[in-house]
């Protein structure tokens, strides 16, 4: 009975999250959130209260058949659910990447900035290989992106990976912002950063995009 309850919960939680991700435009739904939500569905006082609400007798006054069995099954399901799911929920959450936050929000934001800058620098190098922008523009933007990476690495120590076409500097920078925004979305969908961190960094990108638009006008 407990296995049936767990399977039933997974059978509706996973599709609901998949549909929600599809409506948000996420190409590949993330499994950690629905897995943890499914496993967190332990039984508690409500099923026991429902079982205890079953009448003691039938309308004729005779004892209700199998009432005690229903109570035993309900209590056993609750106990098994609390023990099995309760004691394994934390390891599952850690495996899914929802363990205790060991880094401060500032550190999390720094890591996200580093990944975004690396994504922008990678795109810049791709654009440089195509040769559609002047070398001076490429060098100037490369220096800017490398400065961002250097600032982030001064606080953390991840491994870099680099590799950027545009017809002018504004279009080139706009392309890099798009790459950074895509990386930010990937980090959020993967559960690496919180929604608050995503909103702060996305707001910075939006402001930079607005400044580029104003400068272009």
Secondary structure, DSSP 8 states (H G I E B T S, - for coil): -HHHHHHHHHHHHHHHHHHHHHHHT-SS--HHHHHHHHHT----HHHHHHHHTS-SB-TTS-B-TTHHHHHHHHHHHHHHIIIIIHHHHHHHHHHTT-S---S-HHHHHHHHHHHHHHHHHHHHHHHHHHT-S-HHHHHHHHHHHHHHHHHHHTT-----------SSHHHHHHHHHHHHHHHHHHHHHTTSS-HHHHHHHHHHHHHHHHHHHHHH-
